[in-house]
């Protein structure tokens, strides 16, 4: 089944890794990704009424799954955190993919960062349960993301009832 997917990530540090993941997804039959944005589009969104928050809402419309692509500094990104929170509130399927081992053509592999799904939690039976316990996390290189991303996305969509 075709899935419209929102990719959440830290642009400045990871863009060349992100392009590799997105290109592997976009070229497959029956897949649909949100248009890839560049830094200029993000900067322009800051200037408009409603700014980045409104822009994110537009990007999330019609998607069934949010894929959080995380590297060394993604955990600390305010807008990535917001995208995860909104995806949860909108009952999207969510999954995280660690991309630090993907080789940036200029810089090589990176250091591993914290999983951004660890930032958020829900209360269950009086205990804080991190999103990383509720949603799957994969390693792009070790878990063969190129081959498996479609399966991961479909599983996240089904788990969310989408």
PyMOL commands that set and color helices and strands:
alter all, ss='L'
color gray80, all
select helices_A, chain A and resi 11-26+39-47+51-60+74-76+78-89+116-118+131-134+145-159
alter helices_A, ss='H'
color red, helices_A
select strands_A, chain A and resi 3-8+31-33+65-70+93-98+121-124+127-130+137-139
alter strands_A, ss='S'
color yellow, strands_A
deselect
rebuild
show_as cartoon
